[in-house]
Amino acid sequence: MTLASFADHASLLLLGAGLLLWFWGTWPLLESRSYLSKLHALSVADTLGSVLMLLGLLLRIPGQWPLLVLALLALILWNTIFGYVLANCSLASRREPEP
């Protein structure tokens, strides 16, 4: 097995695992849990699935590594910040207003 063949197989495995995580993350939306719990499950699975897909693309088209690494860092950073802000706003709206 050559290195290129190994990279192709690993790329397909990462892309498939990412796609599986995307679909798996949408399943909690059908359950009857709280809104924040559903959103947390969706965002974690979506972020991990997207990271795996970007890593799979990085193996498939290594010439585009600067763009893919930038997309990977932006994805991790913005999903984390957005999740924190959304949860913080949700908690702030549940607090009693001070007199």
C-alpha positions in Angstrom: 0.0 0.0 0.0 1.5 3.3 -1.1 1.4 6.5 0.9 -1.0 8.1 -1.6 -3.4 5.2 -1.3 -3.2 5.4 2.5 -4.0 9.1 2.4 -7.0 8.5 0.1 -8.4 5.8 2.4 -7.8 7.9 5.5 -9.4 10.9 3.8 -12.5 8.9 2.9 -12.7 7.6 6.5 -12.5 11.1 7.9 -15.0 12.5 5.5 -17.4 9.7 6.2 -17.0 10.0 10.0 -17.6 13.8 9.7 -20.8 13.2 7.7 -21.9 10.6 10.2 -21.4 13.1 13.1 -23.4 15.7 11.2 -26.4 13.4 10.9 -25.9 12.1 14.5 -26.0 15.6 15.8 -29.4 16.3 14.3 -31.0 13.4 16.1 -31.4 15.2 19.5 -33.4 17.9 17.8 -36.3 15.4 17.6 -36.2 14.6 21.3 -38.1 16.5 24.0 -35.3 18.0 25.9 -34.6 21.6 26.7 -33.6 24.0 23.9 -30.1 24.5 25.2 -29.5 20.8 25.6 -30.5 20.3 22.0 -28.4 23.2 20.8 -25.4 21.9 22.7 -25.6 18.4 21.2 -26.1 19.8 17.7 -23.2 22.3 18.0 -20.7 19.7 19.4 -21.5 17.1 16.8 -21.5 19.8 14.0 -18.1 21.1 15.1 -16.5 17.7 15.4 -18.0 16.6 12.1 -16.8 19.7 10.4 -13.3 19.3 11.9 -13.1 15.7 10.7 -14.2 16.8 7.2 -11.7 19.5 7.0 -8.9 17.1 8.1 -10.1 14.7 5.4 -10.0 17.5 2.8 -6.5 18.4 4.0 -5.4 14.8 3.2 -7.2 14.9 -0.1 -5.9 18.3 -1.4 -2.8 19.1 0.6 -1.9 22.0 -1.8 -4.8 24.0 -0.2 -3.5 23.6 3.4 -3.3 27.3 4.3 -7.0 27.8 3.4 -8.1 24.6 5.1 -6.1 25.3 8.3 -7.6 28.8 8.4 -11.1 27.4 8.0 -10.3 24.9 10.8 -9.1 27.5 13.2 -12.0 29.8 12.4 -14.5 27.0 12.8 -13.2 26.0 16.2 -12.9 29.6 17.4 -16.3 30.9 16.2 -18.3 27.8 17.3 -16.8 28.0 20.8 -17.5 31.8 21.1 -21.0 31.5 19.6 -21.9 28.7 22.0 -20.7 30.7 25.0 -22.5 33.9 24.0 -25.7 32.1 23.3 -25.6 30.2 26.6 -24.7 33.3 28.5 -27.6 35.3 26.9 -30.0 32.5 27.7 -28.9 32.4 31.3 -29.2 36.2 31.5 -32.7 36.2 30.2 -33.8 33.7 32.9 -32.5 35.8 35.8 -34.8 37.9 37.7 -34.5 41.7 37.0 -33.0 43.6 39.8 -35.3 46.2 41.4 
